[in-house]
Amino acid sequence: MSKPTETEQCIGSLIAVFQKYSGKDWNSCQLSKTEFLTFMNMELAAFTKNQKDLGVLDHMMKKLDLNSDGQLDFQEFLNLIGGLAAACHDSFLMSSQKRF
């Protein structure tokens, strides 16, 4: 069996992180609000610590919860990760353009 590619490893890592935080309340296929807050504070601590608006995580949860069930399924979680990755990529592009 061949070694997983870097992309395959990243996908596996995303699944593992989601599973690490989901299911603590009751549903292992979704993140409850409490689980989402724990995920954000543990995995994205630099982001959460820099927020001046204390309600930003509540707002994010509501915006990500596309079916309004009060939880985030894996697809909704991926929307968060994708949005953050796109913002980081944009920031990288802007900083690299300033060097020229």
N, CA and C atoms as an extended XYZ file, in Angstrom:
300
Properties=species:S:1:pos:R:3:atomname:S:1:resname:S:1:resid:I:1 pbc="F F F"
N         0.846       -1.182        0.000 N   MET     1
C         0.000        0.000        0.000 CA  MET     1
C         0.888        1.241        0.000 C   MET     1
N         0.542        2.205       -0.822 N   SER     2
C         1.376        3.395       -0.943 CA  SER     2
C         1.103        4.373        0.195 C   SER     2
N         2.088        5.188        0.437 N   LYS     3
C         1.989        6.216        1.473 CA  LYS     3
C         0.967        7.269        1.036 C   LYS     3
N         0.105        7.730        1.970 N   PRO     4
C        -0.882        8.763        1.592 CA  PRO     4
C        -0.196       10.044        1.123 C   PRO     4
N        -0.819       10.688        0.175 N   THR     5
C        -0.287       11.958       -0.311 CA  THR     5
C        -0.506       13.038        0.749 C   THR     5
N         0.115       14.165        0.559 N   GLU     6
C        -0.048       15.278        1.497 CA  GLU     6
C        -1.516       15.704        1.585 C   GLU     6
N        -2.196       15.736        0.449 N   THR     7
C        -3.615       16.100        0.434 CA  THR     7
C        -4.453       15.066        1.174 C   THR     7
N        -4.172       13.790        0.947 N   GLU     8
C        -4.898       12.739        1.660 CA  GLU     8
C        -4.664       12.824        3.164 C   GLU     8
N        -3.452       13.158        3.571 N   GLN     9
C        -3.141       13.330        4.991 CA  GLN     9
C        -3.911       14.515        5.574 C   GLN     9
N        -4.016       15.596        4.820 N   CYS    10
C        -4.771       16.772        5.276 CA  CYS    10
C        -6.250       16.437        5.460 C   CYS    10
N        -6.811       15.711        4.521 N   ILE    11
C        -8.216       15.304        4.630 CA  ILE    11
C        -8.408       14.433        5.863 C   ILE    11
N        -7.518       13.489        6.057 N   GLY    12
C        -7.581       12.633        7.244 CA  GLY    12
C        -7.475       13.444        8.527 C   GLY    12
N        -6.631       14.446        8.527 N   SER    13
C        -6.478       15.307        9.704 CA  SER    13
C        -7.751       16.088        9.995 C   SER    13
N        -8.395       16.603        8.951 N   LEU    14
C        -9.648       17.334        9.148 CA  LEU    14
C       -10.730       16.430        9.734 C   LEU    14
N       -10.818       15.221        9.225 N   ILE    15
C       -11.802       14.266        9.754 CA  ILE    15
C       -11.489       13.952       11.214 C   ILE    15
N       -10.217       13.728       11.519 N   ALA    16
C        -9.819       13.397       12.894 CA  ALA    16
C       -10.117       14.546       13.856 C   ALA    16
N        -9.853       15.771       13.432 N   VAL    17
C       -10.125       16.928       14.296 CA  VAL    17
C       -11.624       17.063       14.534 C   VAL    17
N       -12.415       16.919       13.487 N   PHE    18
C       -13.866       17.001       13.648 CA  PHE    18
C       -14.347       15.937       14.634 C   PHE    18
N       -13.870       14.723       14.473 N   GLN    19
C       -14.294       13.633       15.355 CA  GLN    19
C       -13.794       13.816       16.786 C   GLN    19
N       -12.658       14.462       16.934 N   LYS    20
C       -12.109       14.721       18.266 CA  LYS    20
C       -13.048       15.595       19.097 C   LYS    20
N       -13.696       16.561       18.464 N   TYR    21
C       -14.542       17.515       19.184 CA  TYR    21
C       -16.030       17.186       19.116 C   TYR    21
N       -16.463       16.420       18.137 N   SER    22
C       -17.891       16.098       18.025 CA  SER    22
C       -18.232       14.903       18.906 C   SER    22
N       -19.496       14.833       19.299 N   GLY    23
C       -19.970       13.682       20.046 CA  GLY    23
C       -19.812       13.750       21.542 C   GLY    23
N       -19.211       14.801       22.045 N   LYS    24
C       -19.059       14.913       23.499 CA  LYS    24
C       -20.424       15.135       24.155 C   LYS    24
N       -21.286       15.900       23.476 N   ASP    25
C       -22.613       16.174       24.033 CA  ASP    25
C       -23.575       15.018       23.785 C   ASP    25
N       -23.640       14.521       22.535 N   TRP    26
C       -24.479       13.354       22.262 CA  TRP    26
C       -24.377       12.873       20.838 C   TRP    26
N       -24.196       13.726       19.857 N   ASN    27
C       -24.221       13.318       18.458 CA  ASN    27
C       -22.815       13.355       17.871 C   ASN    27
N       -22.255       12.198       17.569 N   SER    28
C       -20.877       12.128       17.074 CA  SER    28
C       -20.728       12.605       15.634 C   SER    28
N       -21.837       12.882       14.979 N   CYS    29
C       -21.777       13.345       13.589 CA  CYS    29
C       -21.915       14.851       13.469 C   CYS    29
N       -22.034       15.537       14.603 N   GLN    30
C       -22.212       16.981       14.578 CA  GLN    30
C       -21.522       17.637       15.766 C   GLN    30
N       -21.183       18.915       15.576 N   LEU    31
C       -20.640       19.721       16.664 CA  LEU    31
C       -21.766       20.529       17.275 C   LEU    31
N       -21.974       20.368       18.570 N   SER    32
C       -22.926       21.223       19.277 CA  SER    32
C       -22.277       22.601       19.452 C   SER    32
N       -23.030       23.551       19.950 N   LYS    33
C       -22.477       24.878       20.188 CA  LYS    33
C       -21.313       24.799       21.172 C   LYS    33
N       -21.473       24.031       22.232 N   THR    34
C       -20.407       23.866       23.229 CA  THR    34
C       -19.166       23.241       22.605 C   THR    34
N       -19.374       22.216       21.790 N   GLU    35
C       -18.249       21.553       21.111 CA  GLU    35
C       -17.575       22.497       20.125 C   GLU    35
N       -18.366       23.295       19.415 N   PHE    36
C       -17.820       24.278       18.483 CA  PHE    36
C       -16.949       25.292       19.229 C   PHE    36
N       -17.447       25.790       20.357 N   LEU    37
C       -16.680       26.760       21.138 CA  LEU    37
C       -15.385       26.138       21.653 C   LEU    37
N       -15.450       24.900       22.100 N   THR    38
C       -14.233       24.211       22.551 CA  THR    38
C       -13.251       24.062       21.403 C   THR    38
N       -13.740       23.636       20.235 N   PHE    39
C       -12.888       23.521       19.047 CA  PHE    39
C       -12.211       24.852       18.737 C   PHE    39
N       -12.991       25.915       18.695 N   MET    40
C       -12.432       27.228       18.357 CA  MET    40
C       -11.376       27.669       19.374 C   MET    40
N       -11.663       27.471       20.651 N   ASN    41
C       -10.729       27.904       21.693 CA  ASN    41
C        -9.468       27.051       21.757 C   ASN    41
N        -9.563       25.801       21.353 N   MET    42
C        -8.393       24.917       21.394 CA  MET    42
C        -7.599       24.930       20.083 C   MET    42
N        -8.293       24.850       18.978 N   GLU    43
C        -7.621       24.693       17.686 CA  GLU    43
C        -7.347       26.016       16.969 C   GLU    43
N        -8.134       27.026       17.273 N   LEU    44
C        -7.967       28.337       16.623 CA  LEU    44
C        -7.857       29.427       17.681 C   LEU    44
N        -7.058       29.149       18.699 N   ALA    45
C        -6.935       30.043       19.855 CA  ALA    45
C        -6.437       31.433       19.475 C   ALA    45
N        -5.521       31.521       18.532 N   ALA    46
C        -5.013       32.838       18.127 CA  ALA    46
C        -6.140       33.684       17.540 C   ALA    46
N        -7.025       33.060       16.791 N   PHE    47
C        -8.162       33.771       16.215 CA  PHE    47
C        -9.124       34.231       17.304 C   PHE    47
N        -9.487       33.337       18.199 N   THR    48
C       -10.495       33.676       19.212 CA  THR    48
C        -9.970       34.688       20.220 C   THR    48
N        -8.694       34.613       20.563 N   LYS    49
C        -8.127       35.551       21.540 CA  LYS    49
C        -8.035       36.970       20.990 C   LYS    49
N        -7.965       37.113       19.677 N   ASN    50
C        -7.849       38.439       19.064 CA  ASN    50
C        -9.197       39.093       18.776 C   ASN    50
N       -10.290       38.447       19.137 N   GLN    51
C       -11.619       38.996       18.874 CA  GLN    51
C       -12.036       39.938       19.998 C   GLN    51
N       -12.394       41.145       19.618 N   LYS    52
C       -12.871       42.116       20.602 CA  LYS    52
C       -14.364       41.936       20.884 C   LYS    52
N       -15.098       41.446       19.903 N   ASP    53
C       -16.536       41.215       20.035 CA  ASP    53
C       -16.755       39.835       20.651 C   ASP    53
N       -17.284       39.809       21.862 N   LEU    54
C       -17.485       38.545       22.555 CA  LEU    54
C       -18.517       37.653       21.873 C   LEU    54
N       -19.389       38.220       21.062 N   GLY    55
C       -20.421       37.448       20.380 CA  GLY    55
C       -20.005       36.921       19.025 C   GLY    55
N       -18.760       37.124       18.640 N   VAL    56
C       -18.334       36.727       17.300 CA  VAL    56
C       -18.464       35.217       17.083 C   VAL    56
N       -18.166       34.405       18.092 N   LEU    57
C       -18.272       32.953       17.917 CA  LEU    57
C       -19.726       32.509       17.806 C   LEU    57
N       -20.608       33.152       18.554 N   ASP    58
C       -22.041       32.853       18.416 CA  ASP    58
C       -22.516       33.203       17.012 C   ASP    58
N       -22.084       34.358       16.522 N   HIS    59
C       -22.467       34.796       15.181 CA  HIS    59
C       -21.922       33.828       14.122 C   HIS    59
N       -20.678       33.406       14.302 N   MET    60
C       -20.083       32.451       13.355 CA  MET    60
C       -20.873       31.151       13.331 C   MET    60
N       -21.221       30.665       14.508 N   MET    61
C       -21.972       29.407       14.607 CA  MET    61
C       -23.296       29.525       13.865 C   MET    61
N       -24.003       30.621       14.087 N   LYS    62
C       -25.297       30.814       13.420 CA  LYS    62
C       -25.134       30.912       11.910 C   LYS    62
N       -24.098       31.582       11.474 N   LYS    63
C       -23.869       31.750       10.035 CA  LYS    63
C       -23.459       30.419        9.378 C   LYS    63
N       -22.688       29.626       10.076 N   LEU    64
C       -22.244       28.335        9.542 CA  LEU    64
C       -23.348       27.285        9.552 C   LEU    64
N       -24.275       27.400       10.485 N   ASP    65
C       -25.349       26.416       10.669 CA  ASP    65
C       -26.427       26.616        9.598 C   ASP    65
N       -26.144       26.124        8.403 N   LEU    66
C       -27.005       26.386        7.247 CA  LEU    66
C       -28.405       25.811        7.387 C   LEU    66
N       -28.556       24.699        8.087 N   ASN    67
C       -29.886       24.111        8.233 CA  ASN    67
C       -30.557       24.515        9.549 C   ASN    67
N       -29.940       25.411       10.284 N   SER    68
C       -30.504       25.991       11.516 CA  SER    68
C       -30.935       24.952       12.547 C   SER    68
N       -30.132       23.879       12.683 N   ASP    69
C       -30.467       22.863       13.685 CA  ASP    69
C       -29.688       23.048       14.994 C   ASP    69
N       -28.914       24.116       15.078 N   GLY    70
C       -28.169       24.402       16.295 CA  GLY    70
C       -26.871       23.620       16.431 C   GLY    70
N       -26.484       22.914       15.360 N   GLN    71
C       -25.261       22.121       15.359 CA  GLN    71
C       -24.572       22.257       14.005 C   GLN    71
N       -23.301       21.888       13.963 N   LEU    72
C       -22.571       21.902       12.697 CA  LEU    72
C       -22.261       20.475       12.275 C   LEU    72
N       -22.734       20.108       11.091 N   ASP    73
C       -22.346       18.811       10.551 CA  ASP    73
C       -20.985       18.970        9.870 C   ASP    73
N       -20.462       17.898        9.331 N   PHE    74
C       -19.113       17.946        8.769 CA  PHE    74
C       -19.017       18.921        7.596 C   PHE    74
N       -20.045       18.975        6.740 N   GLN    75
C       -20.017       19.919        5.616 CA  GLN    75
C       -19.996       21.359        6.113 C   GLN    75
N       -20.777       21.670        7.116 N   GLU    76
C       -20.797       23.020        7.679 CA  GLU    76
C       -19.445       23.341        8.329 C   GLU    76
N       -18.840       22.360        8.972 N   PHE    77
C       -17.499       22.509        9.541 CA  PHE    77
C       -16.488       22.811        8.438 C   PHE    77
N       -16.610       22.092        7.320 N   LEU    78
C       -15.696       22.324        6.199 CA  LEU    78
C       -15.862       23.729        5.614 C   LEU    78
N       -17.077       24.275        5.674 N   ASN    79
C       -17.280       25.654        5.218 CA  ASN    79
C       -16.450       26.616        6.062 C   ASN    79
N       -16.384       26.375        7.365 N   LEU    80
C       -15.543       27.187        8.246 CA  LEU    80
C       -14.078       27.055        7.862 C   LEU    80
N       -13.609       25.828        7.730 N   ILE    81
C       -12.202       25.572        7.412 CA  ILE    81
C       -11.846       26.180        6.055 C   ILE    81
N       -12.724       25.994        5.072 N   GLY    82
C       -12.478       26.555        3.745 CA  GLY    82
C       -12.429       28.070        3.765 C   GLY    82
N       -13.343       28.690        4.497 N   GLY    83
C       -13.344       30.146        4.610 CA  GLY    83
C       -12.086       30.670        5.273 C   GLY    83
N       -11.654       30.002        6.327 N   LEU    84
C       -10.419       30.414        7.006 CA  LEU    84
C        -9.203       30.213        6.107 C   LEU    84
N        -9.174       29.095        5.395 N   ALA    85
C        -8.063       28.836        4.485 CA  ALA    85
C        -8.011       29.885        3.370 C   ALA    85
N        -9.170       30.252        2.833 N   ALA    86
C        -9.219       31.275        1.781 CA  ALA    86
C        -8.746       32.626        2.313 C   ALA    86
N        -9.163       32.978        3.537 N   ALA    87
C        -8.728       34.248        4.133 CA  ALA    87
C        -7.218       34.252        4.361 C   ALA    87
N        -6.675       33.134        4.829 N   CYS    88
C        -5.221       33.037        5.024 CA  CYS    88
C        -4.483       33.133        3.693 C   CYS    88
N        -5.022       32.495        2.679 N   HIS    89
C        -4.412       32.550        1.352 CA  HIS    89
C        -4.423       33.979        0.813 C   HIS    89
N        -5.544       34.662        0.957 N   ASP    90
C        -5.641       36.059        0.511 CA  ASP    90
C        -4.633       36.934        1.245 C   ASP    90
N        -4.501       36.721        2.545 N   SER    91
C        -3.538       37.478        3.345 CA  SER    91
C        -2.111       37.207        2.873 C   SER    91
N        -1.816       35.947        2.579 N   PHE    92
C        -0.502       35.577        2.059 CA  PHE    92
C        -0.227       36.286        0.732 C   PHE    92
N        -1.227       36.292       -0.160 N   LEU    93
C        -1.053       36.946       -1.454 CA  LEU    93
C        -0.809       38.445       -1.299 C   LEU    93
N        -1.567       39.079       -0.407 N   MET    94
C        -1.396       40.521       -0.190 CA  MET    94
C        -0.013       40.830        0.382 C   MET    94
N         0.448       40.015        1.314 N   SER    95
C         1.761       40.272        1.908 CA  SER    95
C         2.882       40.006        0.908 C   SER    95
N         2.723       39.023        0.028 N   SER    96
C         3.748       38.753       -0.963 CA  SER    96
C         3.769       39.821       -2.048 C   SER    96
N         2.618       40.438       -2.341 N   GLN    97
C         2.576       41.507       -3.339 CA  GLN    97
C         3.217       42.785       -2.806 C   GLN    97
N         3.157       43.010       -1.517 N   LYS    98
C         3.761       44.212       -0.922 CA  LYS    98
C         5.277       44.177       -1.008 C   LYS    98
N         5.849       42.992       -1.129 N   ARG    99
C         7.301       42.875       -1.199 CA  ARG    99
C         7.841       43.323       -2.549 C   ARG    99
N         6.992       43.386       -3.545 N   PHE   100
C         7.463       43.736       -4.893 CA  PHE   100
C         7.213       45.155       -5.242 C   PHE   100
